[in-house]
Amino acid sequence: MNKISTELIVVIAAIAVFYLRIAMLRGQKKRYERELALKRRKVKGRSKGSPLPQQPKGTPPYTVRSWFLVVISILLMLAGVIAYNEFYLLKWQIVQNAEAYIPYWYIPISAGVILLAFTIGIRKPVLDVEDKDE
């Protein structure tokens, strides 16, 4: 059985940060929906039980702030995986004499995961046409 190393703990912590960020975004979305529901309740002539406006079908709940940063984070994670495999890709060694860099494989993976966590944002609930006049 493999031992859990310090490097693996750092990667697990980075993934935990990613999931905590997603959980925070879900909580923020629920808070936005509650605020919108309270704002809609104060509008005169509207039924208290009227449904909230919905996003169009197929709309993802999250947004990407910068696709460029998503690509950078994916490239960082791939670089870390390649470094973990001693810079071999399909039986071809990419970097020659890279023994000094191999022990630091976890740094680009962790940086890529954390960068990816902060490139994701939440989509705010949509407002009705009547609500925009306020």
C-alpha positions in Angstrom: 0.0 0.0 0.0 1.3 3.4 -0.9 2.0 6.0 1.8 0.4 9.3 1.6 3.2 11.8 1.0 3.3 15.5 1.7 3.0 16.3 -2.0 -0.2 14.3 -2.2 -1.6 16.1 0.9 -0.9 19.5 -0.9 -2.8 18.3 -4.0 -5.7 17.1 -1.8 -5.8 20.4 0.0 -5.9 22.3 -3.3 -8.8 20.1 -4.5 -10.6 20.8 -1.1 -10.2 24.5 -1.8 -11.8 24.0 -5.2 -14.8 22.2 -3.7 -15.1 24.8 -0.9 -15.2 27.5 -3.5 -17.9 25.7 -5.4 -19.9 25.3 -2.2 -19.5 29.0 -1.4 -20.8 29.9 -4.9 -23.8 27.7 -4.4 -24.6 29.5 -1.1 -24.1 32.8 -2.8 -26.6 31.8 -5.5 -29.2 30.8 -2.9 -28.7 34.2 -1.2 -29.2 36.0 -4.4 -32.4 34.1 -5.1 -33.7 34.9 -1.6 -32.9 38.6 -2.0 -34.7 38.5 -5.4 -37.7 36.8 -3.9 -37.9 39.4 -1.1 -37.6 42.3 -3.6 -40.3 40.7 -5.8 -42.6 40.4 -2.8 -42.5 44.1 -2.2 -43.8 44.9 -5.7 -47.4 46.0 -5.6 -50.0 44.0 -7.4 -48.0 40.8 -7.5 -49.1 37.6 -6.0 -46.8 36.4 -3.2 -46.7 32.9 -4.6 -45.8 33.9 -8.2 -42.8 31.9 -9.5 -39.4 33.4 -9.8 -38.1 34.0 -13.3 -35.9 31.1 -14.6 -32.9 31.0 -16.7 -33.4 29.6 -20.2 -33.2 25.8 -20.4 -29.7 24.4 -20.8 -28.1 27.4 -19.1 -25.3 26.3 -16.8 -25.5 27.6 -13.2 -21.9 28.7 -13.3 -20.1 31.2 -15.5 -16.4 31.3 -16.5 -14.8 34.6 -15.9 -11.8 34.1 -18.2 -11.4 31.3 -20.6 -7.8 32.3 -21.0 -7.2 31.5 -17.3 -9.1 28.2 -17.6 -6.7 27.2 -20.4 -3.7 28.3 -18.3 -4.9 26.3 -15.3 -5.4 23.1 -17.5 -2.0 23.5 -18.9 -0.5 23.9 -15.4 -2.2 20.7 -14.3 -1.0 18.8 -17.4 2.5 20.1 -16.8 2.3 18.7 -13.2 1.1 15.3 -14.4 3.9 15.1 -17.0 6.4 16.1 -14.3 5.0 13.3 -12.1 5.6 10.9 -14.9 9.2 12.0 -15.1 8.6 14.1 -18.2 7.6 11.1 -20.3 4.7 11.4 -22.7 3.9 8.2 -24.7 7.3 6.7 -24.2 8.9 10.0 -25.4 10.9 12.1 -22.9 9.9 15.7 -23.3 12.6 17.3 -21.1 16.1 15.8 -20.9 18.0 15.8 -17.6 15.1 17.1 -15.5 15.7 15.2 -12.3 15.8 18.5 -10.4 12.2 19.3 -11.4 10.5 16.0 -10.9 10.1 16.3 -7.1 8.1 19.5 -7.5 5.3 17.9 -9.6 2.6 18.9 -7.1 3.2 22.6 -7.3 1.8 23.1 -10.9 -1.1 20.7 -10.2 -2.1 22.6 -7.0 -1.7 26.0 -8.7 -3.8 24.9 -11.6 -6.6 23.6 -9.4 -6.7 26.7 -7.3 -6.6 29.0 -10.4 -9.5 27.0 -11.9 -11.5 27.4 -8.7 -11.3 31.2 -9.0 -12.1 31.4 -12.7 -15.5 30.1 -12.0 -18.3 32.5 -11.0 -22.0 32.3 -10.2 -24.8 33.4 -12.5 -27.1 35.9 -10.8 -30.8 35.3 -11.0 -32.6 37.1 -13.8 -35.0 40.0 -13.1 -38.4 40.5 -14.5 -39.0 43.3 -17.0 -41.2 45.1 -14.4 -38.5 44.7 -11.7 -35.9 46.5 -13.7 -37.8 49.8 -13.5 -37.2 50.1 -9.7 
